Amino acid sequence: LVTAREALGGSLVIPPDALWRLDADEYGSLEDLALTPSPEAGRELRKGEARIAMHASGLNFREVMLALGMRAADTTIGGEGAGVVTEVGEGVTELAPGDRVMGPIPASFAPVAVVDADSLVEVPDEWSFVEAAAVPAAFTTAYHGLVDLARLQPGEKVLIHAAAGGVGRAAVQLARHLDAEVYATVEDLVMQIGAP
């Protein structure tokens, strides 16, 4: 991890307890980021949970807004990532220790995280952990918008705004996968990106 504090000549100190997470002493500046104790990462698992050895975390604008104190409702930096299952709780049958997984993972900027196992999916063999950590938020958002809310059907036309951004690119891929006719805006341009 490279932080503003390190760039300014300081350093982050790993807490004596081996379980930690990247958080903030106070929100308002990127210089306030710190490695704070994370005892919840070592607690006994509840039914349906999995413990993950984190390998990569997704960094989104959400994390910047949190660090700058612009999102008071959220308090934990890190919301998605990828890693390896090290332990599963009672009732978890779809995952096992050693599985490479990705998904929405609260407090993901840490060596260990605990998460609801139902929210995880296996990482495709050809993907790196970094690639996998970049997928969950963008694709979940795009899927929710196109499938859950819009109920996009094959052959329908869809206009995707800001198609060059993370969620926009995910939406274009999903819409094409759903055999929709895709139009997209990129800055002030509107273009067709393939037909069914």
N, C-alpha and C positions, 0 to 999 in steps of 0.2 A: 504494500500500500504506500502510495506517495501522497502526502498531504501538504496543505498550505504551510503547516507548522514545520514540516521537514524542509520545504523549499526555502523557508526563512531561517534555516539553521537549527531549529529545534528538533525534537524527536518525540514520537509517541512511545510511551512506556507500557509494555504488556503488564497487566495486573499480576500480582503474585499468584492468584488463582489462575490456573491455565485456561479457564473458560472466560472469554471476553467477547465483546462486539464493538464495532465502530459506532459511536453515538456522539452526543455533544454534552459538554459540561453545562453550557447555556447555549440557547439558539440565538443566532443573530449574526454570526460571522463564520466563515469557513475555518478560521483560526481556532474556533471553539471545539472543533472535532477532537475526540479523545477515545482511547480504548478503555471501555468501562467493564466492570465485572458483569458476567452473564450467568448467574447461577441457574436460571431456568433452562439453560441448554443442557445441564447435567442432571436435572431432576428425573425422577422415575416417570416413564412414559405412561400416558393414559390410554384408554381404549381407542384404537383407530389412529394413533400417532406413529410417526417415524422419526428417528434421529438421523441427521444427515451430516457427513463430513463435507463441508463446503469446499468447492474447488473454484467457483467463479460466481460473482454476483452481478446482476444487471444494474447499470447506473442510468437513471432517468432524471428528467427535469424535476420530478417529485423530490428526489434526494437533495438537490440544490435548494429547492424551496424550503424543505425542512430545515436544512442547516442554516439558512438565512432567517429562520423564524417566520416564514410567510404562510405556514400551514399549521395553525395551532391545534387542529383536531388530531393530527398525527403526532406521534412522539418517538417513533423508532425508525432509524435510517435503514434502508434495505428492504425490498419487497419481493424480489425475484432472484432466482439463481439456479445453480446446478451443482450436483455433488454425488456422493456415494452413500447409499443407505448403510448405516452401521448397526442399527437395531430397529425392531418394529414392536409396537405395542400389541396388546390382545386384540384379536379380531382382524388384523391386517393379513390378508391372504394374497393380494396382488403383487406385493413387493417382498423382497428378502434382502438380508445383508449382502452387500456386494453389487447390488443393482445401481447402475448409473441413472440418475433421475434429474428432472427439471420441473420447475413450477413456481407458483407464488409462494415465497418463503419469507415470512416476517423475520426481521433482524438477520438478514442474509449476509451482512458484512461481518462475518465471524468465522472461526474455524469449525464451529459446531452449531447446528440449529435444530429445533424441534418443530415439526409441522404436521398438520392433518394429512395423513397418507393419501386420502382420496383426492387431494389436489395435485398430486404428483403424477407425472408420466415418465416412461423410460426415455432416455436420450438415444436417438438413432445412432447406430454403431459408427457411421461415417462422420458424425459431428464431434467437434471438440467441446469441452466444458464451456469455453468462452462463447462459442456459437449458441449453445443451448441456453446459457444465461441471458442472452439477448432476445429470446423469443417470447417468453410467457406473457408479459404485460401487453406488448404490441398486438400479438395475435389473439389474445383473450379479448381485448378491447374491440378489435376488428370483427371477431366472430360474434360477439354480443350484439354489435350494431347491425351487422348484415343478416345474421341468422335468427337470433332471438327477437330482436326488435323489428327489423324490416321484413323478415321472412322472405328473403331474396330467393327467387325461383329461376330455374334454367330458362334462358331466352329473354329474361327481363333486362332492362337497361338500368344501369346504376352510374351515378356521377360521384366520383370520389375526390374530395377536396384535399389539397396538400398531399398529393400522392408520392412526393419525393421524401416525405418524413417517415419515421418508423411505423406508426400506425397506418399511414397511407399506403406504404409499400405492402404491409401485411394485408390490408383490405383489398388491394389490387390482386394479390395472389389468391386470396380466398374467393373473391368474386369470379375470377377466371376458373378456379377449381369448381365452382358451382355452375359453370357454363353460362354466366351472365354476360351481357354485352357491356363492356366497361369503358366509361369515359372518365378522364381524370384531369384535374387542374394541377398545374405545376407553375407557380408564380401566376402570371397573367395569361397563360396559355391553357387551352382546353384541347385535349387530344383523345383519339380513340386508341385503346390499347388492346386491340384484338376483338374478334367477335366469336360467338359460340360456334 
